[in-house]
Amino acid sequence: MKKMTKVLSMALAASLVVASFTACGGGEKEETKAAETTAEGETAAEGETTAAAADGEVFMIGGIGPLTGDAASYGNSVKQGAEIAIEEINAAGGVKVGDKTYTLAMTFADDEATEDKAIQAYNSVMDDGAQAILGCVTSGACIAITDLTAEDGILQITPSGSAIDCAKNDNAFRVCFTDPAQGVTMADLAAETLGYKKVAVIYDSASDYSMGIKEAFEEEFAAKGGEIVASEAFTGGDVDFNTQLTTIKGTDAEAIFVPAYYQEATYITKQAKDMGMELPFLGSDGWDGVLGTVTDAATVEGAIFLSPFFAADPSENVAAFVKSYEEAYSATPDQFAADAYDTVYTIKAAMEQAGSIESADLIAAMTEITVDGLTGDGITWTAEGEPNKGSKFIQIIDGAYTLYE
């Protein structure tokens, strides 16, 4: 069993990313050169901040998510969103815990969105001295490490693992919505706001994420008086959806709900258009990023999906984050980046509330804190690890994300 917390050697502290990061495809920040975190969780240092050198206290966050593979977009967004938060916090003087001030650092390991790699990634960041876990990013990978983090007694906060079991243990919390909550919210939108009476569903039968949302959606939609006219399954990795779409085309569905990730949504919407189908699409939060993968934005025109974050929100904190992210990475942040940003600030709040960096104290503090984040104002957490916050609906109009109200 690994220790609940790790003592960082000065050599390790000198080798970590602390306050500045290299933009993807861009130049270096002026303050200091970045230390790039490899897919294996290793770090190569090229500099450290003044805060780290002056105080010498470093709190290590262990990040886990897919940096390669089909879900790499999510993992890289999470890593980059966390980096922006860490840079901000360190630039503002770090985290005051009792009579000590801590500089935040992060070691990030690639789990390729698979269970076996997630376990390897977890062991890697723990070996690097992780004192809190930011991850995993996808539900299956997150579930794979939950019992390990519980055994080690370390605080685990997933920014985007939405399956119920991601937060099944007392040490585990989430920043995102649960799968059932997404399903209920989208069903209410479909039945009450959009007035649909008949909806078809295409879901991934091999995905905890997709199944959890699908089951809650179908139950809630039926409870609202709606009818699921077709419920068509596929298996993750499938790229041919003509059979499912042909079945749906033969029904009187008014819309198609796809609780899946943007990769599948890209194939499904294109093939629907190729078949001459003009039904509107509804999606889950995994659709965020779909405009980056479709070859023709017309295939997703009018689609509505759930999200806790809208990059064009004019609020001051969102605008500042988007500006920092775009300057650093030459890209507009998505909800996964925002969730990770809020996760880092949640860890900071737990450290301050606990007045300690001991894992048990951090875990206990989670139900005592309130965080005003990018994905919600006044976010609090239940003992079950669930966040209390509102939701947003994003609609694609003229090839751009817009806020549906």
N, C-alpha and C positions, 0 to 999 in steps of 0.2 A: 504494500500500500504506500502511496506517495504521501508525504507530509501534507498537512492541511495548508500550510503556507511555506514558501521556500525563502531562504536567505540568499539574497543576490550578492555575489562577489563583486568587488570593484571592477574586476576585469570584465565581467559580464555587463555591468552597468555602463561601462565605457563603450560597449559594442552594440548599443541599442538605438533604435529610432526614438527620438524624444520630442523634437519640436519642429522639424521641417522635413518636407518630403518632396521627392522629385516628381514632377507632373508627367503623366503618361504622354510621351511624344513631345514633351515641352522642356523648358529650361529649368535650372535649379533655382530654389529659393535663395535669396541673397544672404539670409542670416547664417546658414550653415549648410553644408552638403548633407544629402540624405543618406541614411543607411537603408538599403533595400532589403526587404524580407523575402527570402526564397520560398518556393513552394514547400520545401521540407521544414520550414520554420527556422532556418538558420539566418543569422544576420551578419552583415559585413559592415563594420563601422567606418565612417569617414569623418566623424565629428560629433560633438556633444554640446548641449546648450550650456549657457552660463549658469542657469538655475541648477542643472544637474551637478556641475562642477563645484558650485558654491555650497550647496546643501548636502549633497551626497546621498540623499534618500530617493530611491526609485521604486515606484509601484508598477509591477509588470502585469499587463493585460495579455492574456493568451487568446488570440483571434483564430477562429477556425471557419473555413468556408471554401467553396470551389473557386480556384483561380485558373483552372484549366477544365476542359470538357464542356459539355452542352450547357451547363448552368454557370459558366464562368462569369457571365455578365452580372449575376447576382452577387457572387463572392467578391469580385473586384469592386463593385459598388459599395459593399459593406466595408471592405478594407479601407477604401478611400474616404468614405464618410467618417469612419472612426479616426482616421489620420487627421482630418480637418479638426475634429473635436479635440484631439490630443494636442495638436499644435496650438489651438486657441487657449486651452486651459494652461498649458505650460507658459505661453507668452504672457498670460495674465498673472503669473506667479505661482502656478502649481496648485496643489490641494493641501489645505491646512487641516491637519489631523492632530488634535491635542497640541503639543508644543513643537511638533515637527511639520515641515512642509515637504510634500512629495512631488516629484516630477513623474508624470505618467510616461510609460513606454509600452510598446506593443511588439510582440512576436507573433507572426501570423503564418499558419500552416495550411496548405492546400489539402482539402479532403475529397476533391473531385465529385462532390455530392454523392458519395457512396459510403455505405456503412463501414466496410473494412478500412478504407482510407481515413475515415473520421476517427476511428480508434487510434490509428497510427499518428494522425495529426494531433490528437489530444495528448498522447504520450510525448510527442515532440515538444509541444508548448509547455507541458509540465516540466520536462527536462530542462527547458529554457528558464524556468523559474516563475511560471505564471502564478499569480495570486488571485486572479478572477478570470473567468472564462467568458469571452464574447463569442457566442456561437452555440451550435452550428447555424448555418444559414438556411439549409433545407431541412425539412421535417425528418426524413428518414435518417439522415446523418446525425441529426440532433438526438433522436431517440436512441441511436446506437451508443451514445456516450453518457446518457443521463444517469445510468446506474453507476458508472465509473466516477462521475463527478460527485455523486451522492456518497459513494464509498470514501472518496478523498475529502469530503466535507467542504468543497470549495464553492464559492458563489458562482452560479452559472446563469447568464442572461442571454437568451437568444434574441437577436433583433428581428428575426423573420421566420423562425420555426413555429408553424401555426397548428400542428397536430396537438391534440389534447395531451398526449403522453410526453411531449417535449418539456412540460412543466409538472410532471407527475410527482416529483420528489420535493422535499421541503427546501432544498437548496437552489431550486431552479425557478426562474422567472422568465417572462417574455415581454417584449415591447410591442409586438404586432398583435393583430386580432387572432383569435382561435379559428380553426376551420368551421366548427358549428356556427360561430357568430357570423362568419362571412356568409355561410349558406342561408341563414335566417335573414340577414340584412338584404341580400340580393333577392331572395324570394319575396320579401315585403316590397321591395322596389318594383319588382316585376308585376306583382298582383295589385298593389295599392296605388302606386304612383303611375306606372305605365299602363295599367289596366289589362294586362294579358290574362287570358283565360286558359290558353293552351300553349305549353312550352315543351320543347324537346331538349334533351340533355346529352352531351357527349363527354365522357369522363375516362380517366385513366384508372383501370381496375387494379393496377400494381402500385399505385401511389397512395400513401396514407393521407397526404395533403388533398388530393383530388377526391378520394372516397369520402373523407370527412365532410368536405363542403357539399358534395353531391347529395349525401344522405340527408343532411340538415335542410338543404334547399328543397328537395322533393317533399319532405315531411311538412315543412312550413308552407310551401306553395299549395299543397293539398288542403292544409288546414285553413287557408285563405279562400278556398273554393275553386282553386285552379286544378288543371289536369295535366299530368305529364304524359304526353302522347307518344313519346319514344324516349328510352333511356339506353343509349348505345355506348358500349365499352370499347376501349382500346388498351394497348399495353405500351408503357413508356418506351420510346425509341421508334414507334411506328411512324411512318411518313405517308402512308396511303389510307385515306379516310373515306374513300368513295363508297364503300359498303355502308358505313354508318350514315353518310349523307344521303345516299339513295333511299334508305329506309325512312329517313326524316322527310325527304322530299315527297314521299307518298302519304304523309299525314297532313293534318290541317294546323300544324304548329304555327304560332304567330311569332316565335322567336326561338333562338337556340342559345342555351346556357352552356358554357364550356369552362368548368372549374379546373384549369390546367395552367401550365406555364406558357410563356410567350412563344416558345419553339413550336409546340403543338398548335397553338392558336394561329400561327403563321401558315402552317400547312392546311389546317381546316378551313380557314377563311378563304384562302386562295382556291382550293378545290371546290368550295361551295360556289364561288363566283364563276369558275370554269364550267360548272354544271348549270349555270343560269339561275341559281338560287338567290333570292333577294331578301331573305329573312334577316332581321336585325340580330346582332350578337350581344350577349351579356357575358361578362367574365369575372374572374376572381382577381385577387391582387397579383397573382403570377403573370398577368397580362402586362404589367408595367415593363416597358422596354420593347413592346411589340413593334413600334414604329421603326425601331432600329434593325429589324429583321425582315419585314415585309418588303417585297420588291415593288409593290404597287399599293400605296396607302388607301386606294379606293376599296381594297378588299376588306378593310376594317373600318371604313367610314360609318360613323354613327354608333359604333360599338361603345358600350358602357361597362366599366369595370370598377371594382372597389379599390380604394387606396386611402391611406391615412395622410398622404402628402401630395401637395400640388406645387410644382416648382415655380409657377407664375403667381403664386399667392403674394399680394403686395405687402404683407406684414413684415415688419422690420427684421425679425430674426430669420425668417425664411429668405428674404432678399439678401441678407448678409451672408448666409450660408451658401446660397446659389452663386453669389459673386466669388466667394473664396474657392468654391469647388471648380467653377469654370476657369478661374485663373490658374488653379493648380493642375487640372486634368483636361482642360479644353473640351469639356463635356458638361451637359446639363445633368444634375443629380436626379436620381429616381428615388422612389420610396425606400428602397433597400439602403441607399446611402443615408437617407434621413433617419431611418430606424437605427442604424449603427451609430450615427452621431448622437442620437438620444440615449442609446445604450451607454456610451462613454460618460455622458453627463449624469446618467443614473448611477453608475459606479462611483463617480465623484460625490454625488449627493449621499450615497450610502456610507462612504468613507467619512465624510464630514459629520453625518448624524451619529455614526457609531463612535467617533472619536478614537478609532482603532482600525488597524488593517487585518486583524484576525478574522478568519473566514466566518466563524460562528457569529461574531459581532456584525459583520457586513450583512449576513443573511437576515439576522434579526432586524436590522435597520431598514430593510426593504419595505416593510409594511408601515413604516413611520415617516417615509419621505414623500414629498410632492415635487414633481419636476415639470416645469414649463418648457416643453420641447417643440421641435419642428412638427411632430406628428400629433400634438395635442397639448392644450393648456391644462395645468393642474393635474397631471397624470399621477395616479396613485396605484398601489398594488395590493391585491388581496393575499391572504396567507397561502392561497392555492397557486400563486404566481401569476395571476391574471391582471392585466392593466385595465384601468377604468379611463376610457377616453372615447372621443367621437370618431366618426368616419366621414369620408368624402367619396363622391362618385366622380370618376373621370370619364368624359366622353370624347371620342375622336371626331373632330370636325375639321374639314378641309385639310386633312393630313396633319393635324396638330392636336395635342392634348388640351382639353378645356375642362373647366369645372362645371359639372352638371348640377343644376340647382332647380 
